[in-house]
């Protein structure tokens, strides 16, 4: 669900503004929907995520600006937060917003409605009279209780349930993160700060939403949901006290899992916890230190053991292709993936390729190799790097084959990715297990056949 846009839209005065949220992922003809809504509008805002989604945002912005040259356009989200000045190189963008956007966007809208400029609004960068970028002071992160709660009536919630195939509501109960991982843009954008909705208010909001939408699962999309253990416990108590009947999922660091007392683990499970997402990133001790993850492989295994003990599903996410990562370090990552996958059929281990998010400490090391323009950021090859050097072709091949066989070897996971229920599934699983156990990935005929028979949709 488009939670960022929802947070922004819910904090505009409804007596003054008519808010329309358009999500291209669920619109039959998103461009047409945007162009119709933009006619006579006061402002067009877009959220921009580094990578291929940038290309979609640019296409919309350019079409809207072409059709409505006088309409003010605002870009927020991750990419403009990292590049508030450079994003203004794009002529179809008038204003960028960096960091938390609720109050910033509300102030922009009030000024536009009054026919005033945006100078002085914290968090905003805009074009001055001479066309130069003017950057206002940064905005400090505020606790979420000062804002209006997300008004889910602004989006077609039932359509999202249909799209997901389950009555699962997404929600953000906190923003930011206190940690300092060197590959992550969060410390740069939020200054290692963390702010949250109080447990009592969150309990009341979730109860109202549950009574309204009768969702069966609640998915906390916070960067680090388990930041404060007492708050986590208080929220569980809120769910139980209010008699709310759903399962829930949240994000957790491995060290937080280690520190979480047993009674809170049990309370979480009693209140419906079904799955956690743990960013592991690497199986190499040396790389763990370099990326400043500030946790250990022992902590990951300990948290995994606790999750298995409580019969919880876990998504352990990994990254390969860090700058100067050696093949031994990649192998250590693949080894840890195998270990975790073998611990429980409810553990999944998605593996991603490193993205050089600007502002992060690691990206500074490859700054001369990263794109300069928005269009380049949108089309950049994040796997191969500028000269095919980041993940060389032979390693890419090995990783992709490993990912394929690892997915099918462990059987059904928690997200429906499995060979179960598919005719030749059992045979495929047996072959995949043999390959993973023996580390043999040559002549991947099974991979070729599956991808030929069941091609996966390409993601924007
Ligand atoms: S990777 Fe996760 S824990 Fe590390 S800084 Fe980013 S949000 Fe925080």
Boltz pocket constraint, residues with backbone or C-beta under 6 A from the ligand:
constraints:
  - pocket:
      binder: B
      contacts: [[A, 176], [A, 177], [A, 178], [A, 179], [A, 180], [A, 181], [A, 184], [A, 185], [A, 186], [A, 187], [A, 223], [A, 224], [A, 253], [A, 279]]
      max_distance: 6.0
